[in-house]
Each structure stands twice: as structure tokens, then as C-alpha cells.
């Protein structure tokens, strides 16, 4: 008898435990910009209803620094998704420290925790 071994669909590939997003800017009024809330566009989220899953999820802006700290050049600024922004699937996130302006257009990670399901 020959044993059949099923290979998983992602054999050899690491699984990504976060959703990809892009920083599009800060929230603004007519004359004031508010750097404590950033606007994120999450990949694959196109409606206001789709953003409900991401409410309260943790967000990490991972960047590379020049100097080594704790045996790594990678750093992260952590935040949390607070509300939707508009009707096209963008969300607002509040960070522990305000994001730098150089982060606009750069990738950001939306972690899939804490989970509500």
C-alpha cells in the first residue's frame, strides 16, 4: 500500500499574518492638518462596510534606521485603527508617536489582532 501525502497549498512559503496597507496622509480640515490621525488605504477593502472588520486592529509602520539598536536596524511605530474615512474603504489610525511625513505612500502592516470573532 502506498501512502499518499498531501502537500499544503503554501508548501515552503511563509504565511503573512497581516494585511497590507498604504499611508495616504493625515486627516485635514479646511486650514489645519492633524498629524495625530493618519489615513490608511487597506488592500482589498473598497467599501465602508468592509472596514468594520479592521476596527480596533493594531497597525505597525516598520522602517529601517541608520543605527543599530537591540541588534537590529528595523524599528516600528505602533497604532490602532479607529474609524473609517469616507466611503471607499480608507480608515483612520492613531499612532503612539505621529508618523513622519516621509511615510506617505509607504507600506504599512495591519495586524489581524485583536480579533472580535
N, C-alpha and C positions, 0 to 999 in steps of 0.2 A: 504494500500500500504506500502510495506517495503522499506525503503531507503537503498541503497547499498553504503557502504563506502569503497572506495578503499584505501588500505594501500600502502604507497610508498615502494619501494624496500628496502630502507635503514631505515625502521622504527626503531627509537630508537638509531640508530648508528650515530655518528658524521661523517660529510664528511671531507675528507682530502683535503686541498686546496694547496697542494704542491706535487711535485714528489720526490721520494726517490732517493738518490744517495750515492755513497761511495767515499771517498777521496783515491786516489791510489798513490799520491806522488806529487813531484814538477817536473816542466819541467827541463830537463838537457841537457847539451851539452856533448862533449867528456870528458871534465875535470871540468866543472863548473855546479853547481846546482843553479837554480834560484828560491829562495823561494817566490818571489812575484807573481808567477803564479802556481796555483795548478791544478792537473789533476783530473777530476771527472768522474766516470762511472755512468751514469743515468740508472735506472732500466727500461728495456723495449726498450732502444734505442740501435740499433745494426748496423746502417749504418751512413755514413757521411751525407746523405740526411735527416735522421731523426733528426739530431742535429740542423737543421735550425730553427725549432720551438722554441728552447731554447735559441737562440742568444739574448743577452741583458736582459735575465731574472735575477731576483735577487736571490741570494743564501745566506743561513744562516747556519753557523756552530754553533749549540746550544750545550752548555756544562754546566756541573754543577761545581760550585766553592765551596770552603770551607766556605767562609764568606758570611753573608747576606748583600746584597746591594739593596736598594729600595724594601725591604720586599720580596726578592727572592734570591735563590741561583743559579738561571739559568742566564746564560749570552749568548750572541751571537756575532759572528763576521760576518759582512755582506760583500758580494761581488757581482760580476756580471759575468755572462758567457760571455766570449769574443770571442772565436773561437773554432773550432773543433780540435781534436788531433788525428791524424791517421784516419783510415778508418773503425774502428769498433765501432763507437758511443761514444767515450770518448770526453770530452770537457775540455777546459782550462777556469779557472776562476781567476779573480784578486780580492783580498780582501783588505779591508781598512787597516787592520793590517795583516801581514803574519800569516798563520796558523801555529800552533805549530806542531812539528814532531809527537807528541802523537795522532794527529788527523788521521794519516794514517790508513785506514781500518775502520774508524768510519763513522756512518751515517751522512748525510748532507741533508738539505732541499733545493730543487729548487722550488722557488715560481712561480706561474703561472701568474705573472705580472712583468713588464708592458706588456700588450697584444698588438699584432700587428694586430689582427683580430677584 
